[in-house]
Amino acid sequence: MNRRVWRNFDYSLLLLSLVLVAYGWLMVRSAQPPDRPYAFYQLLWIGVGVSLSLVVSLIDYRLFNHVVRPLYVALLLALGLVLMMGRTAFGGQRWLAVLFFTVQPSELTKVGLIVTLAVFLGRRTVGFRTAAISLLLVIPLAGLIFLQPSLSTALILFAIWGGMLFVAGVPVRYFLGGGVAFVATLPLMWSYLLQEYMRERIRIFLNPLADPGGSGYNLLQSRIAIGAGGLLGQGYGSGGQSQLGYLRVRHTDFIFSVIAEELGFLGALILFVLLMLLIFRLTHVAQQARDAQGRLIVAGVAVMIFFQAVVNIGVNMGLVPPTGVSLPFISYGGSNLITLFIGLGLAQSVALRRHALEFE
């Protein structure tokens, strides 16, 4: 690679991501049960994620033009294998065993879809026909993920699609029309598409007290934890709800509640600022991109991170029905963390080539 390319490396993007994962590691360490070394494993995943991010940044994102079809087929095959022979845990069949590890193909599908849509939309003038065809690229992937079942990840794919369409220049009236159509089909989806546990989550979201010791337990405990934090929190490693075990899955889905309880409003505010700075930095990289494909890749990564953060924090605060969405860079989990860093690697690839420099 031309040495001048490295002058375009976005060190702010790298620094922000490292600060976020360091913050997340500290909170995972605080939230982990005494007999589970989650912090140790998270440190390993951070090392793998950062390394992959740097490797991906070396790849010219334009090379994906030549492999996008095999990539898309590989995603479909991987998701199909999950349904046939995947491991089941936490009520879903979502993991494949690879050597000594388990991977979650649905997570990697997010960045795969970003690349696929960027190549497809970057080559075309975006109108109704292009938007409709791009939707047909999303539906098979989202459908296979929905069957695992994982409604939340399927919704992330649609959020990525919508965000990338917006950046591609789809007229606002299309989004308004799509919104009306979505609302009109809600009764049908409720009756025929959503599984019973999904409908139960929505009912509990509307009234957690209907089952305070069962389905509504985590929602109530997360609100108690957040409220108990106050301005400065109860102290790192000293949260009553988290340390005494009242708050379940506190190292993953409800880690924001641990932050709010132990570090208070100030700790949550620091997290908000870091996440927003990362999103703004990605927006800057997208604006500086040399072509539509690069701009769309970075936009897709930004939408993925933003949507996951909003949904996770919304669930913790009781503003969104409970889902299994991780808090980006903060929650424990290898597949999600690696996916995020691969996404940042793609954004760095775009940043490195923003001035049309080529491989030598």
N, C-alpha and C positions, 0 to 999 in steps of 0.2 A: 504493500500500500504506500502511496506517496506520503512522505513524512509530513508534508504540509497539512494533510488531512487531520492529524492529531491536534492541530491548533484549534480545530472546531469542536473538540471533545467538550461536552457540557459537564464540567466538574461540579457545578451547582446541583445538577440533577443527581449525580452520584452521591454528593454529600448529603442531600436531603433524604435520599433513600437509606443511607447508612445511619443517619440520626434516627429515622423512624424505626428501623429494625432494632437498633440499640434500645430505644424506648420500649418497643414491643418485647424484647428479650427480658428486660428488667421486670416487666409486668407479668410475663409468663413465669418467670422465676418466683415472683411473689405469689402467683395464683396456683401454682402446681401443687397437687396433693403431696404429703410427706413421702409417700412410697413411689412416686412417679417422677423420673428425671426428665421431665419435658424440656426444661431449659437447656440441658445438655444436647438433646436431639435437635432442638431449635437452632442451636449454635452451629451444628453440622449443616442443617438446611440453609442457613444464612451463607455459610461458606460456599456451598454448592450453587446457590442462587446467584451470588455476586460473580462467581467464576463463569457461570453460563452467560450472565449478562454481558461480561466483557468479551466472551467468545462470539456471541451473537452480534455485538456491535461491529466486529471485524467483517461481517458478511454484508456485502452490498445489498441493500433491501430490494434493489431492482432485479436481482437474480431470482427472486421469487416468481417473477413472470414466467420462468421456464419450468417451475415445479409446482405451480399452484393446483393444477388438476390432480396429480398424484397425492399431494398433501391433503386435499379435500377428501379423496377416496380413502386415504389412510385414516382420517378422522372418523369416517363412517364405519370402517372396519373395526377400529378400536372400540367404538361405542357399541357396535354389535357384539363384539367379543365379551364386553362387560355384561350384557344381558344374558349371554349363553353360559359363561363360566366365571363371571366376576365374583369377588368375595362380598359377602353380606355383613354389614355392621350398621348399628344405629338405625335400623329399619329400612336400609336401602342397599341395593346391589350396585356399588359404584367403583369398586377397586379391582385392579388387576395385579397379580403377583409377578414381579419382574426381578429375577435373581433373589436377593435377600430383602427386597423392598416391595412395598405396594404403592402403586401409582393410581391417580385418579384421572382418567382420560378426559372427563368432562371439564376439568380445570384447564388442561392444555388445549382443549377445543376453543377456549376463549381467544387465545392468541392466534390459533389457526384460522378462526373465522375472521379476525381482524385483517390478517394478511390476505385471505381470499377476497373479502369485500373490497379491500384497498386496490387490489389488482383489477377486479371487475369494474368498480366504479371509476377508477382512475383513468380508464381507457375510453369512457363513454360520456356523452352529454346526458345528464341525469334528468329524465322526465318520468312520466307515469309508467311507461313500459319497462324502463331500466329499474325503477324502484320495485315493480312487481316481480321481475325476474330475480332481483337480489333477495327478495323475501323468500323465494323458492329455494335459495341456497341456505337460508337460515332454518326453515321449517324441518327438514329431515334431521339435522343435528339437534335442534331443540326437542323434537319429538322423541328421539332415542334417549335423550337425557331425562325427559319427563317420565319415561317408562321405568327409570331406575328404582324408585321415583325421586326426582329432584326438580321440583317446580322452580325453586329459587334460581338455580343455575340456568335453567331454560329462559327465565325472565331476563337474566343478565345478557344472554345472547341477543334477545330482542332489543334490550336497551342499547347494546353496542351497535346493532343494526340501525336503530333510529338515530343515534347520535352521529354516526358516520354519514347517513343520508342527509342529515341537516348540514353538516360541513361540506358535503358534496354539492349542495345548492338546491336541494329539493324544495319547491315552493311550500310556504307555510300552509296553504290551503289543503295540501295533501295530508299533512299531519292532523289538521282539524277534521278532515273527512275520516281519517283512520281512527281518530279518537271517538267520533260519533259512532262509527261501526263497532268499535270495541265495546262501548257502553251498551249498544243495542244487543250485542250477543252475550252479555254477562249472564242473563238468566239461563241460556242454553249451556254455557260453560259450567255454571254452578250445578246444573242438573245432570249433565252427561259427561263432562270432561274432568272436573275435579274429583279426586278420590275422597273418601269419607274423612281421612285424617286431615286433609287439606281444608275441608269445610269446617272441621272441628277447630282448627287453628284460628280460622276467621271468627268463629263464634266466641272462642275464648278471648281473642283480642278485643272484641266488643264488650265482653263481660268476664274478666278474669276471676271475679268472685263466684262465678257459677261452679267452678271446680278449683278452689284455692289450694287443695292438697294434691291435685293431680295436674291436669293440663295447664291450669293457670298459675301453678306454683312459681315457675321461673320468672314469669312476667311480674308477679307481685314482689318477689325477692329482689329483682333487679331495680325496681322503683324504690324499694326501701333502701337498697345500697346507695343509689344515686342521691337520694334525699339525705342520707346520713353523712354524706361527704362534706356538705357545706362548702365554704369558700376554700379552705386549705386542706381538707381531708382529715382522716384519722391517723395518717402516717403510713409510710411504705411498710408493707407486711403486717399491718395492724388493723385491717378492715374486719369488722365484726361479721358481716354476712359472708365475706369471701373466706376468711381464715378459719371460721368455725364450720364451714361446709354447707351453710344454708343456700348459697348460690351455686347451683350446679353448672356443669360445663363452663366454668368461669375462665378457663384458659383458652377457650375458643370463642363460641358465640357471644358470651356475656363478659368478655374481658373489658369492654368499655365501662361496665358497671364497677369493676374492680378499680379501674383508673379513677372514676368519679368518687368512689368511696374512700380510697386510700390517699389520693392526691387532690381531691376536691375539684371545685370549679376551675381553679387555676391549672391543675393538671389536664383537665379536659380541654381547656382553652389552648394550652400549648399544643395538644394533639391536633385540634382544629387548625391552628395556624400552620403547623408543619404540613398537614395534608393539603391545605389550600395553596401553600407555597409550591408544593410539588405539582399540583394541577396547573397553577399559573406558569410554572417553568415549562411544563409540557405544552401548554398553549403557545408559549413563545417559540419553542422549537417547531411546532406545527406551522406557525406563521412564517418562519424562516426557511421552511422546506423548499427544495428546488423544484418540486413537481407535485401534482395532485396525489399521486400514489403515496409519496412520503408524508404529505400533510394528513391524509386519511389514516395512515398507520398510527401516527402519533395521536390523532384525535380519538381513534378507537381505544388506545391504551388509556388515555385520560378519562374517557367515558367509563371504561371498565373500573378504574380505581374510584372515581367519583361515585358511581352508582352503588358499588359495594359498600363504600363508607357510609353513604346516606342511609342505606337499608339497614346495615348493622346497627348504627347508632340509633336509628329510628325504632328498631325492635327493642333495644335496651331501654329506651325512654318511653316505650308504650305508644309510639306514634305510628308504627307499622306492624302488621300481623307477623307473628314469629316465623322466621325462616332459618335456614342453615347457612346464611351468608357470613363469611369471615370478615373481620375488620382488616383492611389491607395493611400489610407489614407489621401488624400488631398481634393478631391472633396466632395461636400455635397451629402448625400444619405445614408439611413439606410441599405437597402438590400446589397449593395455593401460592405459597411464597415463591416457589420456583417459577410459576406462571407469571407472577408479577415482575420478577426480575428479567425473565425473557422479554416481557413487554417493554421494560425499560431499556433492554439491550437493543430492541428494534428502534426505539426512539433515539438512542445514541447513534445507531447506524444512519438514521436520517440526518441527525445533527452533524455527523462527521462529513457528510457529503452535501451539505447545504449549498456549497459554492461550485458544484458541478465538477469536482475533482475526481479523477478516475483511478482505478488500480493501475499500477505500473507493471 
